[in-house]
């Protein structure tokens, strides 16, 4: 369909899982895709799956502000704008609050939340230059409903949800044409979680609260991301899109 012809898309956490699935979908829709991840080896492999020689792989730790500043300068020099920012990088661990060290807390919050803030701050001028910039921030159902053992992750993803709304309001007030929305996946089968879903007993436990009875796939989240990034959602900003097989409907 080439919905994203002549558009430049930046995706963090793009070396695998949802990030890679999104990059592949944007590429098939005609976008120039900048894949960002801190794993250089996996990033180069991911880049080869997109086809064409105009996409780029950028090694970056999303918590590194100088790295973001350098990347913004690079994008401005080459393209003069950025049309879509997908802040997807994130991770979590299952630990009770009492067993969570301050170092672990800061690590999880930094990647999941600080990375979103830094990307938004330093890419905003480029998104405004687009005239139709779109920010899609990866939150989670854990940004809406809690679960034991996910304290830092829930805190960060809940903050991403609200930060996205503030971003939307500030952009609307500035009249810069940039929209910001958050997406909230449920249980998704990624390369990291696939082994767990392959075990019937573990899968049964993990999916006990999922009405449709199966995990989502990365491409199903990618489809939702493309919708939020596209002109089809042009009247949506400050919204949260839940893709969870009915988990939070209960």
C-alpha positions as CSV (number, residue, x, y, z in Angstrom):
1,X,0.0,0.0,0.0
2,X,3.0,2.3,0.5
3,X,1.2,4.3,3.2
4,X,4.6,5.5,4.5
5,X,6.4,6.4,1.2
6,X,8.8,9.3,1.7
7,X,8.5,9.0,5.5
8,X,11.4,8.4,7.9
9,X,10.7,6.1,10.8
10,X,12.9,5.5,13.9
11,X,12.3,2.4,16.0
12,X,14.1,1.6,19.3
13,X,14.5,-1.9,20.5
14,X,14.4,-2.9,16.8
15,X,16.8,-5.9,16.7
16,X,14.1,-8.4,17.6
17,X,10.5,-9.0,18.7
18,X,7.9,-6.3,18.3
19,X,10.5,-3.7,17.2
20,X,11.8,-5.9,14.3
21,X,8.3,-6.9,13.3
22,X,7.3,-3.2,13.2
23,X,10.4,-2.3,11.2
24,X,9.6,-5.0,8.6
25,X,6.0,-3.8,8.3
26,X,7.1,-0.1,7.9
27,X,9.6,-1.2,5.2
28,X,7.0,-3.0,3.2
29,X,4.8,0.1,3.4
30,X,7.6,2.2,1.7
31,X,9.2,3.9,4.7
32,X,12.9,4.5,5.3
33,X,13.5,2.8,8.6
34,X,16.2,3.6,11.2
35,X,16.6,0.5,13.4
36,X,18.0,1.5,16.8
37,X,19.2,-1.0,19.4
38,X,22.2,-1.5,21.7
39,X,22.9,-5.0,20.3
40,X,25.0,-4.3,17.2
41,X,25.3,-7.9,16.0
42,X,21.5,-8.6,16.1
43,X,20.9,-5.1,14.7
44,X,22.9,-5.9,11.6
45,X,21.1,-9.2,11.1
46,X,17.7,-7.4,11.5
47,X,18.7,-4.8,8.9
48,X,19.3,-7.5,6.3
49,X,15.7,-8.6,6.6
50,X,14.3,-5.3,5.4
51,X,15.7,-5.3,1.9
52,X,16.9,-2.2,0.1
53,X,20.1,-0.2,0.9
54,X,18.4,2.9,2.2
55,X,17.5,1.6,5.7
56,X,20.0,2.1,8.5
57,X,21.0,0.3,11.7
58,X,22.1,2.6,14.6
59,X,23.7,1.2,17.7
60,X,22.4,3.2,20.7
61,X,21.7,2.7,24.4
62,X,18.4,4.6,24.8
63,X,19.5,5.9,28.2
64,X,22.5,7.7,26.6
65,X,21.6,11.4,26.1
66,X,24.7,12.3,24.1
67,X,23.9,9.4,21.8
68,X,20.4,10.8,21.2
69,X,21.8,14.2,20.4
70,X,24.3,12.8,18.0
71,X,21.6,10.7,16.3
72,X,19.3,13.8,16.0
73,X,22.1,15.7,14.3
74,X,22.7,12.8,11.9
75,X,19.0,12.6,11.0
76,X,18.7,16.3,10.5
77,X,21.8,16.3,8.2
78,X,20.6,13.4,6.1
79,X,16.8,13.8,6.0
80,X,15.9,17.1,7.6
81,X,13.0,15.6,9.4
82,X,11.6,12.5,11.2
83,X,8.0,11.4,10.5
84,X,7.6,8.6,13.1
85,X,9.2,7.8,16.4
86,X,8.4,4.4,17.9
87,X,9.9,4.1,21.4
88,X,9.8,0.4,21.9
89,X,13.0,-0.4,23.8
90,X,12.3,-2.0,27.2
91,X,12.6,-4.9,29.6
92,X,11.5,-6.2,33.0
93,X,12.2,-8.7,35.7
94,X,10.0,-10.6,38.1
95,X,11.0,-9.6,41.6
96,X,9.0,-8.7,44.7
97,X,9.6,-5.1,45.8
98,X,11.4,-6.2,49.0
99,X,13.9,-8.1,46.8
100,X,14.5,-5.4,44.3
101,X,17.7,-3.5,44.6
102,X,17.9,0.2,43.8
103,X,20.3,-0.7,41.0
104,X,17.7,-3.0,39.4
105,X,15.0,-0.4,39.9
106,X,17.0,2.3,38.2
107,X,18.0,0.0,35.4
108,X,14.4,-1.0,34.5
109,X,13.0,2.5,34.9
110,X,15.9,4.0,32.9
111,X,15.4,1.9,29.8
112,X,11.6,1.9,29.9
113,X,11.0,5.5,30.8
114,X,14.1,7.6,30.4
115,X,14.6,6.2,26.9
116,X,11.1,7.4,26.0
117,X,11.8,10.9,27.5
118,X,15.1,11.3,25.7
119,X,13.8,10.1,22.4
120,X,10.8,12.5,22.6
121,X,12.9,15.5,23.7
122,X,15.6,15.2,21.1
123,X,13.5,14.0,18.2
124,X,10.7,16.6,18.7
125,X,12.2,19.3,16.4
126,X,12.6,16.8,13.6
127,X,9.1,15.4,14.1
128,X,7.7,19.0,14.0
129,X,9.6,19.6,10.8
130,X,7.6,16.7,9.3
131,X,4.4,18.5,9.7
132,X,2.6,15.2,10.5
133,X,4.9,13.7,13.1
134,X,3.7,10.7,15.1
135,X,5.1,9.3,18.4
136,X,4.1,5.8,19.4
137,X,5.3,4.9,22.9
138,X,5.4,1.3,24.0
139,X,3.7,0.9,27.4
140,X,2.0,-2.3,28.5
141,X,-1.1,-3.6,30.1
142,X,1.1,-3.3,33.2
143,X,0.8,0.4,32.7
144,X,-2.9,0.0,33.4
145,X,-3.3,-3.0,35.7
146,X,-0.7,-4.3,38.1
147,X,0.7,-7.7,38.9
148,X,2.8,-8.9,41.8
149,X,6.6,-9.0,41.2
150,X,6.5,-6.2,38.5
151,X,7.0,-3.1,40.6
152,X,9.7,-1.2,38.6
153,X,8.1,-2.3,35.3
154,X,4.6,-1.3,36.3
155,X,5.9,2.0,37.6
156,X,7.8,2.8,34.3
157,X,5.0,1.7,32.0
158,X,2.4,3.6,33.9
159,X,4.6,6.6,33.6
160,X,5.0,6.1,29.9
161,X,1.2,6.1,29.6
162,X,0.9,9.5,31.3
163,X,4.0,11.0,29.7
164,X,2.5,10.2,26.3
165,X,-0.6,12.2,27.2
166,X,1.4,15.2,28.4
167,X,3.4,15.0,25.2
168,X,0.2,15.0,23.2
169,X,-1.2,18.0,25.0
170,X,2.0,20.0,24.7
171,X,2.3,19.3,21.0
172,X,-1.4,20.3,20.5
173,X,-0.8,23.5,22.4
174,X,2.3,24.2,20.3
175,X,0.4,23.5,17.1
176,X,3.4,21.6,15.7
177,X,1.4,18.8,14.0
178,X,2.9,16.1,16.2
179,X,0.7,13.4,17.7
180,X,1.6,11.1,20.6
181,X,-0.1,7.9,21.7
182,X,0.7,4.9,23.8
183,X,0.2,1.2,22.9
184,X,-0.4,-1.4,25.6
185,X,0.3,-5.0,24.6
186,X,-0.7,-8.0,26.7
187,X,1.1,-11.3,26.7
188,X,3.2,-11.4,23.5
189,X,5.2,-14.3,22.1
190,X,8.6,-12.8,21.4
191,X,12.0,-14.5,21.0
192,X,12.6,-14.0,24.8
193,X,9.2,-15.4,25.9
194,X,8.8,-18.1,23.2
195,X,10.5,-20.9,25.3
196,X,8.0,-20.4,28.1
197,X,5.0,-20.6,25.8
198,X,6.5,-23.8,24.3
199,X,6.0,-25.5,27.7
200,X,2.3,-26.5,28.0
201,X,2.2,-26.1,31.8
202,X,4.0,-22.8,31.9
203,X,1.9,-21.5,29.0
204,X,-1.3,-22.5,30.8
205,X,-0.2,-20.4,33.8
206,X,0.8,-17.4,31.8
207,X,-2.4,-17.4,29.7
208,X,-4.8,-18.0,32.6
209,X,-6.0,-14.4,32.5
210,X,-6.2,-14.1,28.6
211,X,-9.7,-14.7,27.4
212,X,-8.7,-15.6,23.8
213,X,-6.5,-18.3,25.2
214,X,-3.3,-17.6,23.3
215,X,-0.4,-15.1,23.4
216,X,-0.2,-12.3,20.8
217,X,2.3,-12.3,18.1
218,X,4.8,-9.4,17.4
219,X,3.2,-8.7,14.0
220,X,-0.2,-8.2,15.7
221,X,1.3,-5.4,17.8
222,X,3.2,-4.1,14.7
223,X,-0.1,-3.7,12.9
224,X,-1.4,-1.5,15.8
225,X,1.8,0.5,15.8
226,X,1.4,1.2,12.1
227,X,-2.2,2.4,12.6
228,X,-1.1,4.8,15.3
229,X,1.7,6.1,13.1
230,X,-0.4,6.5,10.0
231,X,-2.8,9.2,8.8
232,X,-5.6,6.8,9.5
233,X,-5.4,7.7,13.1
234,X,-4.9,11.4,12.4
235,X,-7.5,12.5,15.0
236,X,-6.0,10.3,17.7
237,X,-3.6,11.9,20.2
238,X,-3.1,11.3,23.9
239,X,-4.9,8.0,23.4
240,X,-4.0,4.5,24.7
241,X,-4.5,1.5,22.4
242,X,-4.8,-1.8,24.3
243,X,-3.9,-5.0,22.4
244,X,-4.2,-7.8,24.9
245,X,-6.6,-10.5,23.8
246,X,-9.2,-9.2,26.3
247,X,-7.0,-9.4,29.4
248,X,-7.9,-6.0,30.8
249,X,-11.6,-6.3,29.8
250,X,-12.2,-8.6,32.8
